[in-house]
């Protein structure tokens, strides 16, 4: 009796293991941003390939932290920004090079693909493929504010009604508004530290003007809707979302230049299901799918032909926020060398501590 | 023979889950964190042993300011929670009877059925500029325009006291329940006034409970992350937030580990100091929790 029971349970265990292994084969563990994997697209992918996508929502810092904790295991594909790939790849070894022969590179806009290959290139290998691009700029309530540059957030007439994040883009933006070029100083930590210290001091003197340092996107959007905040530094998608609800709320490309980022596909070092990862990349970069995701994310893609399927409203908003000169003036983030973030961190801590 | 007697084996088996828990989930991670805190990055992926992380803490005023601030505010929260909880505990343990008492206990526990996050968001809704309380004050004419009640240190205190009150109440109620009413009657008979009775009978009897409650509230407050982050504004600094930032946004695990150890040291020291000053024994107060 006992023997039979144990045989049975062993059998059950074996089947369970087999099922589990089978399930692992058809699962793609995706580490990405909110809205980058809308349910409809996930469902369609499952229908076409039989692969289930497990989505984990994250942001740039958390992606690095999560992958660092496991040495690059636990996920099969991630969507970090292109400037955050080579630094952590070299420092913590969390990403693996992309096998371009498995990617339908013809799906990408060639200029964007080659730009990203350059930024994410390390030892002659490519670590990232472009997916979405967007900018950081100003969201302004046009009825109550005429803010046109990052510096205007510190103007006394908007006292208590502006907001920024306590993150490095804010420092970079203030530096550009002061006429400096922090990106050029990336290679020279001393000069970079001097620029960031200045930007930090500017932010300290500006601090009493700010309602708060915003943390959650929804909190900020709500306060802009209610008029509690009239101008804030934020990314374009949030601004355009508000603009669709209320035309007086606008996304403005600042005079000293919007900050441009590119989010990419990158493959964690210990990804298990590489096949699924490449399938997802080739699936998402089909123009009609890319357009669908772009609509959900509110950003523009690096996929060739996706604009033909894009929302007319979004195209109009892009044109309104970015006249040709502003488009040219976008400051694209170069890859961040390891160690720079420590400088940013110290400056940000000082800003937070100052009163 | 080196075989455990059946009774000792039984004891061993019963203790095993607790021992495993302590060893695997508490001791082991602390050893790892301790080792991390003694490292310094010297190049990409290269590390050397050093005390740099601890030195940074003392060199950079920001960090130890935050540290002192966190400790002070936690002490204030503990005192406020004690002052608020004592009368409540007294009425539940000594005044209320039967059903009323059960209802009161349930009333205290009920808010804790919702997660801390939800309760803090509740405060957010009440206190924000366009929220319930500022709008009410404005509407009643107390303020010329809706005031922003969020993002002050006082807001953090309110949130922390609120979220830790339960942990003060339970040991206090336990302690006060065991106080024999006849002792108080005897004191009155002997001509004692209320203050005397509180000072010389009630408080000494409840002392282990008070100590237990204070230790719990202090520890929970010191290690709280959510409340200061949600309710605190652009000037709020909490030490756990620093640790989180070091680990997650700065990728500086070494610094974060050093901070974590300093926090552990601080809390142990302050608890020890509190027990010494009040003449309580740790074992006594732990029996009351």
Contacts between the chains, C-beta under 8 A, distances in Angstrom:
chain1	res1	chain2	res2	distance
A	61	B	248	5.7
A	61	B	249	4.3
A	61	B	251	7.8
A	62	B	248	6.2
A	64	B	251	6.1
A	65	B	247	6.7
A	65	B	248	4.8
A	65	B	249	7.9
A	65	B	251	6.6
A	68	B	251	6.6
A	88	B	251	7.6
A	90	B	44	5.6
A	90	B	45	8.0
A	91	B	44	5.4
A	91	B	45	6.3
A	91	B	251	7.9
A	92	B	45	7.4
A	92	B	251	7.8
A	93	B	45	7.4
A	160	B	148	7.9
A	166	B	234	7.6
A	167	B	249	7.9
A	207	B	234	6.3
A	210	B	234	6.1
A	211	B	148	7.7
A	212	B	151	5.8
A	212	B	233	5.3
A	212	B	234	5.3
A	213	B	234	5.0
A	215	B	229	7.7
A	226	B	130	5.1
A	228	B	129	5.4
A	228	B	130	6.2
A	338	B	44	6.3
A	341	B	250	6.2
A	341	B	251	7.0
A	342	B	250	6.6
A	342	B	252	6.8
A	345	B	245	7.4
A	345	B	249	7.3
A	345	B	250	4.5
A	345	B	252	7.3
A	346	B	60	7.6
A	349	B	60	7.8
A	349	B	62	5.3
A	349	B	63	7.9
A	349	B	242	7.9
A	349	B	245	7.9
A	350	B	62	6.3
A	352	B	234	7.4
A	352	B	235	7.7
A	352	B	237	6.5
A	353	B	62	4.4
A	353	B	65	6.5
A	353	B	66	7.2
A	353	B	237	6.3
A	355	B	235	5.5
